[in-house]
Amino acid sequence: MKIRILLLLAILLLLPQLADAQCSMCRAVLESGTDQSAAKGINNGIVYLMAFPYLLIGGIGYFVYRSRKKVAKEENS
């Protein structure tokens, strides 16, 4: 079970490396220039901005789970 969770976590952490999250207009403007480092920077920025809401929701979900588990443990004691 732990191996599956670790494998899933590793896959999810590596997915942003594969994503090219750009709108078509941004891509066209950035690829028309000769400096490709700006395009890579925009791609990385979009991926990072996309990841933070999921991290926040995951953190909130974890704290809710932990608090409910604590309450259930106190009721059983």
N, C-alpha and C positions, 0 to 999 in steps of 0.2 A: 504494500500500500504506500509506504513512504517513497519507494522508488518511482511509482507513478506520479506522485505529487512533485517530486524533485524534477522528473523529466518534463512534466507540464510547466513547471516554473521556468526551467531552462529554455523551453521552446518559446514561452511568452516573453522572456527577456531578450531573446534573439530576434523576435519578429520585427521590432522597429528597425533593425539593421537592413531588413529586406524591403521595407515599405518606402515608396516614393510618393509621399502625400503632398501633392501640389495640384492646384487648379490648372486648367489648361492655359489660361492667360499668363499666369506667373511662369509656367514652364516655358512658354514661347518667348517671353521677354528675357528670361535668364539664360536660355540656351542660345539666343541670338548673339550674345556677347562672347568675347574670346576668353574671359576669365570664368572658368568653371567652378572656382572655389566659392563664389557667391551663390551659385545654384546649390551646391552641397550644403552651405550654411543655412540657406532658406529651408531646404529639406529637413535638416536636423532640427531646426527651430520649430517647424510644424509638428514633427514627431514628438518632440519634448512637450510642447503645449498640449498635444492630444493625450499624452500619457498621464498628466497630473490629475485630471478629474477622476480617472479610474483609480489612481492611487488613493485619492481622498475618500472616494466611496468605499473602497476596500478597507481602509483604515477605520472608517466609521462602522462598517459592518462587523469588523473584528471586535471593536469595543462593545458593540451591542451584544454580540455573541458571548463575549467574555462576561459581561454583566448579567446576562440571563443565566448563564451557566453557574455563576456564583450564587444567584438567588435560588436556583433550583437545588444547589448543594446545601444551602442553609436550611431550606425547607425539609430536606431529607434528614438532616442531622437532629 
